[in-house]
Amino acid sequence: MKLFSLLYEDQILVDMKAATMEQAVRELLQTIEAKMENVSSDRVLSALMEREQQGPTVVCEGVAIPHARVEGLEEFFVCIGTSREGISALAPHEGRFHLIFLIVSPQTRNAVMLQTLAAIAKLLSSRETRDALLNVKASGKIIKVIEESGMDVKRSLVASDIMDKTFSPVTLDTPLSKALELITAARDDALPVVDEKHELLGELSSKEIISIGLPDYMGMLSNVSFLTSFEPFENFFKKERTLKVKDLYTKDVLSVTGDTSIVEVAYQMVSTGRRRVYITRDNKLEGIMYRKDIVTRILQG
């Protein structure tokens, strides 16, 4: 199924008047209000805003995809809005949105919603496409741009559909002090380690960093409570400025290719107790998928 086949001109608003996300959602819902049989627009608005509060779907700078599954809804809707002035996000740090793709789905069509989300995210990963959508002056032109992209809504989700591309890798020669700065700002408690060709070598996690500060003999002790009487991490502060990533990182990581199904990735993560999996192509790192993503982006919808 092609992405453009889900779109209708009367569900696309060019240069919306809304200034906030809630106003934008209200404005877009007005385009489908008459089509939502047995479900009030206020209930759909409530579901959308509640989902946004839990965790907004910001696929790239200036683009948001508010979405929700609504009990009692019978049709699947995709609405699009553009704004040259920009729409304020719920959280100030998210900036302003200029493109909004709104998805409202029946409770039973979560798979279709996820597949549509993935297709839209892939479509909007192109700066050229985003600019083209924002610069058109008619709703029909927006459909034309999306049709010409040839974007498909796939029948199954794979790792590359929901992987995070906004990671900060380190190299073997990265100083530990720099790695600490990056891991503090990272989404998870680990950093991928790559070589000069961007090939995945392993990872540096908080586990390896913390272990520096623990005395070697701790593993032989049955009770370590007495260590609270002196500084147990003295060893860490002695080595912090001299160690590099190559001295600490582990090669024991879970990696899959981008075309690995989400079900297989989920099974591997659970069966091996991993919190993250690295997505590679020809061993080059393309993205990271976190265990929490399965809950927040798939199970929660």
N, C-alpha and C positions, 0 to 999 in steps of 0.2 A: 504494500500500500504506500502510495506517495503522500508525503506530508501535506502538499498543497490541496489534496482531495478532502482534507478535514476543514478547509477554510471557506468562508462565505463573506462576500463583500459587506453585507449588513452587520457583520460581527467584527469589523475592523474600523477603528477610529484613527484618523490622521490628525496629528497635532492636537491632542486632548487639552482640555482646559484645566484639568485636575492639578492641584499643587502637592497633594499628599498621596501616599499609597492607598489609604482607605478611600479617598475621593476617586482615585483612578479605578479601583476595583468596582465601586458603585457605578461609575460611568460606563464601564465595560459590561457590567451585568445588565444594564438597561437595554443593551442590544439583544439580549436573549431572554429577557423577562417574560415575554409573551409565549415563549417556546417551552418554558419550564413548567410543565403541567404538574399539579399537585404539590409543588414545592415553592415556597415563597422566596423572593429575592433576598429578604432579610435573613432567612435561615442560611441561605447559600453564602451571603456576605459574612455572617458570623463564623461559618465553617472555614472560609478562606482566611479571615483575619486571625482566627485562632491558630491555624496552621502556620501563618506568617510569624506569629509571636513565638511559636515553638522553634522555628528555624527557617528563615527565608531562603528561597532558592535563587541565589545570585550566581549565574553561570559565568559571567565575565563583567568587566567594568561597564556600568551603565545599563545592564540588562537584568531583569527579574522575571521569574516565572511563578507567580502565585498560583497555587493549585489546591484542590481538595476533592475528596470523595464525599458525596452527599447521599444519605439514605433516602430512598423514595424517588430520586431522580431517574428518569428513563433514558435520556439522551446524553451523548458525549459532546461537549462543546469546547471549542478553542476560539478565543477572542484575542485580538491584537490591538495594541494602542501605541502610538508614538507621541513623543513630546520633545519639542526643540528646547523649551525652557528647562525641562527636567522636573522630575517628581521626587519629592523628599522621601527617603527611606524611613522605615520605622526606627532604625538605629542610626544615629548621626554618622558613625564611622563608615557606613555603607555608601555614603555619598548620595548622588541623585541618579535616577533612572530615566533613560530616554526611550527605551523599548520595553514594553511589557507584553508578555504572552500569558494569557489567563487560561487555565484549564479547569473545567468543572466536569467531574466524572461520576457516573453511578457507582454505588458502593461495590458492585460486583465486577467492575471493569478496571481493577487496579493494574493488571498487566498492560492493558492498552495505554493507560495513563503514563506508566513508567516508560514504555517504549516511545511514546510521544515526547515525553520530557527529554529522553536521550537524543531523539532526532533533532529537537529544537536546540538543545545545548550544542550538538555537533554543528548544526547550521550556523549558529551565532558565534562559533569559535573563530570564524573568519572576519577580520576587521573590514574587508571589502564588502562582505554581505551586510554587516551591521550598518555601514555607511550608506549602502544602497537603499536599505529599508527605511532609514531615517530621512533620507532626502526625497523620497517620492511624495507626491501631492495628492494621490488618489488611492483608495483602498484596492481597486483592481490591479494597480501597479504592484502593490505589495504581494498579492497572490502570484503575479507574473514572475517577480524576482524569486520567490520560493519555488515556483514550478521549474524555472530555468536552472535552479540549483540541483534538481534531480534527487533531492533528499528523500530517502525511504524511511518509513516507520517499520523497523524490523520486527519480526515475530518473536524473537527471543533476545534477552539482554545478555551482553558479554562484559567482561572486565573493563574494556576501554570505554564503555558507555558511562560509567560512573566513577572512573578513576580521577584522582585529584592531580592536576598538573602543576599546582602552585607550591612545589616543594623546593627546599634549599639544599642541594647536595654538597658534600664536602669531599676532599681528595685525601689521599694518604698523608700528604705533607701539610694539611691544614693544622695549625696549632690548636691545642686543646682549648686554650682561652677563647679562640674564635668560635670553635665548635660549641662551646658553652653558651655563647651569645645567640647562636642560631637555634640551638635546641630549646632555649628559653622562649623564643618567639615562635617555635614550630607548633603545628597543630597537634602533633603527637610527641611522645618522649623519645623519638629516635630520628636520626638523619641517615639518608642513603649515602654510601661511599662509592664514588665513581672514579674512573681513571681519566686520562686526557681525551679519550675517545668517547666519553660519557657511558662507558660500559660499567654495569653494576658489579661491584666487588664485594659488597657486604653492607653492614650498617653499624652505626655507633649509637648506642642507646644509653639511657640514664642508668641502666644496670651496670654497664661497663664503667661508667664514670664514678658511680657510687663505690664500686668495688675497690677503686684506688685508695680510698680513705680507710678501708678496713684492714686491720693488722693481719698478716699472713697466718698467724697462729689461731685466729678465731675459730677456724673450722675444727680445731682439736678440742675446743672447750665445750663443756656441757651446759655451762651457765655463763652468759656474758653480761649479766646485769651490773657487775662491778665496773664495767667499762664506762659507765656514766659518770664515774668519779674523776675522769680525766678526759683529755681531748682525743676522741677516737679518730677524728679525721685529720689529724696533724700530717699524716702521710700525703693526703691529697694536696694540701696547701704547699708542701715542699716540692711537689712534682708538677703542679698546675702549669707553670710557665715553661717547662722544659719538654713535656710530653707532646706528641703529635697523634693524629688520628690513627696512624699506622701502628702505634704502640698499644692501642686499645680495642680497635674495631673487631667485630666478629664476621666471619664469612658464612655463618649458619643463618641464612635467610630464606624465606619462602618467596619464590617468583613464578609468575605465569605469563603467558603471552596475552595480548589484548583480546584475542578471539576466544579465550576460555570462557565458558558459560558461568554466569553468576552462581548457579547452583553448585557447580564443581568448585569454584573459588570458596564459597561458603563452607562446603564440606571439608576442604583442605584446611581452612583456617580453624574450624572447630576441632577437627580430629588431631591437629598438631598443636593446638593451644596458642595459635598466633594472633596477634592483635592487628597485624598489617601484612599486606602482600604487595610485592613490587611487580609492576607491569613492565615487561620488556619486549623489545623487538630486535632480533639478532643480538641479544644480550645488552642492547642499549636501553637505558632507563627511560620510559615514557611517562610513567605516573605511579601513584600509590593508591591502593584501596584499603580503607580501614574497616575493621570489624564493625565499628559503630555505624558505618555507612549502610550496612545491611539492615540495621534497625531503623535508622532515620530516613533513608531514601527508598527502601524497598518495603519493609514490613509496615512502617508507619504510612508510607505513600505520600 
